[in-house]
């Protein structure tokens, strides 16, 4: 009975969300990958807010079959409480009439089992996809790495023809996803490209200092310097993605 109720809730939220997205047609930016999704998401949000754009993104871990619709509709979760879910179900329907729906959604996609990506993309149609990394972190739900990689290949193939895919050049499996799509691609990473790539943001030098890190970034034969008040290469990768998004100058 509990399983049936969960499925009914899942599909109710799915179709309410699809209707809301059809009505308001926001630009959707997705972040997928085994690691570093949240830091990249936060950097994208920061960049877009600086441009004066109104956005919405996943809170906490709302990035799966039920969490993703809740994030889009800006609703909390009832978790395991039937009483808490009842008002949320009614609030979901009210979202159809929300005239202040944001123009941009920045959404993490959580993948832990085969066909998870297919289900999530049956709800949303991203304009831009960022793929941060593919590692064995969630491999226990898959038969092998090829099956896991196929989830991200599916995402690459489903991006709108006029859209964009942003790929981590340092991860070979992510880099090879470029062959799965015909849409425009931009790369980011620390490694030097082995081939000529038109759109490649490369962190050529990372220097740790007392305040954090100084990063030198190369793009189109130009070198730029940035300061990050935190430590760790995950922040460097997030900065690179943020610079790519900033360069797009999204006009909504």
C-alpha positions as CSV (number, residue, x, y, z in Angstrom):
1,X,0.0,0.0,0.0
2,X,2.8,2.4,0.9
3,X,4.6,1.6,-2.4
4,X,1.3,2.3,-4.3
5,X,0.7,5.6,-2.6
6,X,4.3,6.7,-3.3
7,X,3.9,5.9,-7.0
8,X,0.6,7.9,-7.1
9,X,2.3,10.8,-5.5
10,X,5.3,10.6,-7.8
11,X,3.2,10.7,-11.0
12,X,0.8,13.3,-9.6
13,X,3.8,15.6,-9.0
14,X,5.3,14.7,-12.3
15,X,2.3,15.8,-14.4
16,X,1.6,18.9,-12.3
17,X,5.2,19.9,-12.9
18,X,5.0,19.2,-16.6
19,X,1.9,21.4,-16.9
20,X,3.6,24.2,-14.9
21,X,6.7,24.0,-17.1
22,X,4.5,24.0,-20.3
23,X,2.7,27.1,-19.1
24,X,5.7,29.2,-18.0
25,X,8.5,27.8,-20.2
26,X,11.5,28.6,-18.1
27,X,15.1,28.2,-19.3
28,X,16.4,25.0,-17.6
29,X,20.1,24.5,-16.7
30,X,20.9,21.0,-15.3
31,X,23.9,19.8,-13.4
32,X,24.7,16.1,-13.5
33,X,27.6,14.0,-12.4
34,X,29.0,11.7,-9.7
35,X,30.5,14.6,-7.7
36,X,30.6,18.4,-7.3
37,X,27.0,19.1,-8.5
38,X,26.1,21.3,-5.5
39,X,29.2,23.6,-5.7
40,X,28.7,24.0,-9.4
41,X,25.0,24.8,-8.9
42,X,25.8,27.4,-6.2
43,X,28.3,29.1,-8.5
44,X,25.9,29.2,-11.4
45,X,23.2,30.7,-9.1
46,X,25.7,33.4,-7.9
47,X,26.6,34.3,-11.5
48,X,23.0,34.6,-12.6
49,X,21.9,36.6,-9.6
50,X,24.7,39.1,-10.3
51,X,23.1,39.5,-13.7
52,X,19.8,40.4,-12.0
53,X,18.0,37.2,-13.1
54,X,15.4,35.5,-10.9
55,X,16.1,31.8,-10.5
56,X,15.1,28.8,-8.6
57,X,17.1,25.7,-7.8
58,X,17.0,22.4,-5.8
59,X,17.2,22.8,-2.0
60,X,19.1,20.1,-0.1
61,X,19.0,16.8,-2.1
62,X,15.7,17.4,-4.0
63,X,17.1,15.9,-7.2
64,X,15.3,12.7,-7.7
65,X,11.9,11.5,-9.0
66,X,9.9,13.2,-6.2
67,X,12.5,15.8,-5.1
68,X,12.9,17.3,-8.5
69,X,9.2,18.2,-9.0
70,X,9.1,19.6,-5.4
71,X,12.1,21.8,-6.2
72,X,10.6,23.1,-9.4
73,X,7.2,23.8,-7.7
74,X,9.0,25.3,-4.6
75,X,7.4,22.9,-2.2
76,X,8.7,21.1,0.9
77,X,8.6,17.4,1.4
78,X,6.3,15.5,3.6
79,X,8.9,12.7,4.0
80,X,7.1,9.8,5.8
81,X,4.2,11.7,7.1
82,X,0.8,11.4,5.4
83,X,-0.5,14.4,7.3
84,X,2.3,16.6,6.0
85,X,1.8,15.4,2.4
86,X,-1.9,16.4,2.3
87,X,-1.4,20.2,2.2
88,X,1.6,19.8,-0.1
89,X,-0.6,17.9,-2.6
90,X,-3.0,20.9,-2.7
91,X,-0.2,23.4,-2.9
92,X,1.2,21.6,-5.9
93,X,-2.0,22.3,-7.9
94,X,-1.9,26.0,-6.9
95,X,1.5,26.3,-8.5
96,X,-0.3,26.2,-11.9
97,X,-1.5,29.7,-11.2
98,X,1.7,31.1,-9.9
99,X,2.3,34.2,-12.1
100,X,5.7,34.8,-10.4
101,X,7.2,31.6,-11.6
102,X,11.0,32.1,-12.2
103,X,12.4,32.5,-15.7
104,X,15.4,30.2,-15.0
105,X,15.7,26.9,-13.1
106,X,19.1,25.6,-12.1
107,X,18.6,21.9,-11.2
108,X,20.8,19.1,-10.0
109,X,19.9,15.7,-11.4
110,X,20.5,12.7,-9.0
111,X,21.3,9.4,-10.7
112,X,21.6,6.2,-8.7
113,X,19.9,3.5,-10.8
114,X,19.4,2.6,-14.5
115,X,16.8,4.7,-16.3
116,X,16.8,7.5,-13.6
117,X,18.0,10.0,-16.2
118,X,15.3,9.0,-18.6
119,X,12.6,9.5,-16.0
120,X,13.9,12.9,-14.9
121,X,14.1,14.1,-18.5
122,X,10.5,13.0,-19.0
123,X,9.7,15.9,-16.6
124,X,12.1,18.6,-17.8
125,X,13.7,19.6,-21.1
126,X,17.1,21.3,-20.4
127,X,18.5,24.1,-22.5
128,X,21.9,23.8,-20.9
129,X,23.6,20.7,-19.3
130,X,26.7,20.6,-17.2
131,X,28.3,17.2,-16.6
132,X,30.9,17.5,-13.7
133,X,32.3,14.1,-13.4
134,X,31.6,10.3,-13.8
135,X,33.2,8.1,-11.2
136,X,32.4,4.8,-9.5
137,X,30.7,6.6,-6.6
138,X,27.2,5.4,-7.4
139,X,28.2,2.3,-9.3
140,X,26.5,-0.1,-6.9
141,X,23.2,0.6,-8.6
142,X,24.6,-0.4,-12.1
143,X,26.0,-3.5,-13.6
144,X,29.2,-1.7,-14.8
145,X,30.6,1.7,-15.7
146,X,29.2,1.4,-19.3
147,X,25.7,1.3,-17.9
148,X,26.4,4.3,-15.7
149,X,27.9,6.3,-18.5
150,X,24.8,5.5,-20.7
151,X,22.7,7.6,-18.3
152,X,24.9,10.7,-19.2
153,X,24.9,9.8,-22.9
154,X,21.1,9.9,-22.7
155,X,21.3,13.4,-21.2
156,X,23.7,14.6,-23.9
157,X,21.4,13.3,-26.6
158,X,18.3,15.0,-25.2
159,X,19.6,18.5,-25.0
160,X,17.7,20.9,-27.3
161,X,19.4,21.4,-30.7
162,X,19.9,25.1,-29.9
163,X,21.2,24.3,-26.4
164,X,24.7,23.8,-24.9
165,X,26.6,21.1,-23.1
166,X,29.4,22.0,-20.7
167,X,31.8,19.1,-20.1
168,X,34.7,18.4,-17.7
169,X,37.6,17.8,-20.0
170,X,39.7,16.2,-17.2
171,X,37.4,13.2,-16.9
172,X,37.8,10.9,-20.0
173,X,34.4,9.5,-19.8
174,X,32.8,12.9,-19.6
175,X,35.0,14.2,-22.4
176,X,33.9,11.4,-24.7
177,X,30.3,12.3,-24.3
178,X,31.0,15.0,-26.9
179,X,30.6,12.2,-29.5
180,X,27.0,11.6,-28.2
181,X,25.6,14.9,-29.3
182,X,25.5,17.4,-32.1
183,X,24.8,20.5,-30.0
184,X,27.4,23.1,-29.1
185,X,29.9,22.0,-26.5
186,X,32.2,24.0,-24.1
187,X,34.9,22.3,-22.1
188,X,36.5,23.2,-18.7
189,X,39.3,21.6,-16.8
190,X,42.9,21.7,-15.6
191,X,44.5,19.5,-18.1
192,X,46.0,20.9,-21.3
193,X,43.9,19.9,-24.3
194,X,45.4,17.3,-26.6
195,X,43.6,18.7,-29.6
196,X,42.5,22.2,-30.7
197,X,39.3,23.1,-28.9
198,X,37.6,26.4,-29.6
199,X,35.7,26.7,-26.4
200,X,37.9,25.5,-23.5
201,X,38.3,27.2,-20.2
202,X,41.5,25.9,-18.6
203,X,42.8,26.5,-15.1
204,X,46.5,26.6,-15.8
205,X,47.7,27.3,-12.3
206,X,46.3,27.0,-8.8
207,X,48.2,28.6,-6.0
208,X,47.2,28.0,-2.3
209,X,47.4,31.1,-0.1
210,X,46.4,32.1,3.4
211,X,43.0,33.5,2.2
212,X,42.3,30.5,-0.2
213,X,43.4,30.1,-3.7
214,X,44.6,32.2,-6.7
215,X,43.7,30.6,-10.0
216,X,45.0,31.5,-13.4
217,X,42.6,30.7,-16.2
218,X,43.3,30.5,-19.9
219,X,40.6,31.1,-22.6
220,X,41.2,32.0,-26.2
221,X,44.9,32.7,-25.6
222,X,44.1,35.2,-22.8
223,X,45.1,34.6,-19.2
224,X,42.8,35.8,-16.3
225,X,43.5,35.7,-12.6
226,X,40.8,35.0,-9.9
227,X,40.8,34.6,-6.2
228,X,38.7,32.0,-4.4
229,X,38.2,32.3,-0.6
230,X,38.0,28.6,-0.2
231,X,40.3,25.6,-0.7
232,X,39.9,22.6,-3.0
233,X,39.9,21.9,-6.7
234,X,36.1,21.4,-6.6
235,X,35.8,25.2,-6.2
236,X,38.1,25.7,-9.1
237,X,35.9,23.5,-11.3
238,X,32.8,25.4,-10.1
239,X,34.5,28.7,-11.0
240,X,35.2,27.5,-14.5
241,X,31.6,26.5,-15.1
242,X,30.4,29.9,-13.6
243,X,32.6,31.7,-16.1
244,X,31.1,29.8,-19.0
245,X,27.6,30.6,-17.8
246,X,28.5,34.3,-17.3
247,X,29.9,34.4,-20.8
248,X,26.5,33.3,-22.2
249,X,24.8,36.5,-21.0
250,X,21.5,34.7,-20.8
251,X,18.7,37.0,-21.9
252,X,15.3,35.9,-20.6
